[in-house]
């Protein structure tokens, strides 16, 4: 890992919609222009490389299998809270996590 990359293990990713509320632990990698969400549990694993697009990040899981049709968009809403939309098999979730460098 280079000096510009920050890694956080044990990040709690919170997911919610009208049918389900779930918390999954994972790893977050932050590097210039990207945030990588690596979540081994749930219906995953999930590995989403989110590229910076304007004021938010977006990406698609690159793991083959159940999670390969998962996309996400998220943004920093302040105080280290990131909030976004997670779409998995056409089902939308609000998701969030905390990260402070």
N, C-alpha and C positions, 0 to 999 in steps of 0.2 A: 504494500500500500504506500503510495507516495505521500509527501508531506501536505498536499492540498486536500487529501481525502480524510474525512472524519467518519469513524465507525461507532455506532451505538448498538450494543446487544441488549436484549431484554426490553425493547420498546413495546409498549402495549398499544395495539391497534384495535380500536373500538368500531364495531359495525352495527348499524341498526336500520330496520325498515319495519313495515307494519306486520311482518311475519316472524321476525327474528331479531334478537339482540345478542351479539357475540363479542367477546374479547379474545384476541389471539396475540401471543407474543411473537416477536420477530426481530430482525436486524435492519438497521437503517444505515446506508452509506450515503454520505453527502460529498460531492465533488463539484468543481466549477461547472455550472450549467446543468447539473443532474442530481437527482435524489433516487436512490435505489431502495425499493421495498422488498425485503426477502422474508417471507412468511411461510414456515414449513407446515403449519397445521390447517385446520378447517377442511375445505374440500380441495385444498391445494396439493402440492406446494405452489406458492406464487413467487415469481421473481419478476418484478416490474421495474424497468429502467425508465424513470420519469424524466423527460427532457424539459428544460425551461422553455415555456412558450408565453411570452409577455410576462404577466405577473403570476403565472401558475405553472404547475408541472403536469405532464400527462404521459401515459405510456400504456403498453399492453404486456401481459404476462408472456414471457418467452419459454415457459415450461410446457412441454407437450403433455397432453392428457386432459384431465378434468378442468384444469384452470386455463387452458390455452385460449379461451374466448373471454378472458377477463381484461377489462380496461379500467383505467382510473384517471381522474383529474383531481388535483388538490392544490391548495394555496395556504400560505402563512397568513392567518388572520390576526396575528399579534400575540405577544407574550409567550411565544414558543408553541402556540396551538396551530396545528395544521388541520384543515377540514376539507373534505372533498366528496366526490361521487364515485362510487365503485360499482361497475356494471359487470355482472357475472351471469352468463347464460340468459341475457335479457332481463335479469332482475336487478333493480337499482337499490343500492344501500347508501346511506350517509355514512362516511367513515371519518375518523379523526385519530390523531396521535400528537404527542408532545415531543418537541426537540428544541433544545437550546444548545448552541455550539459551545 
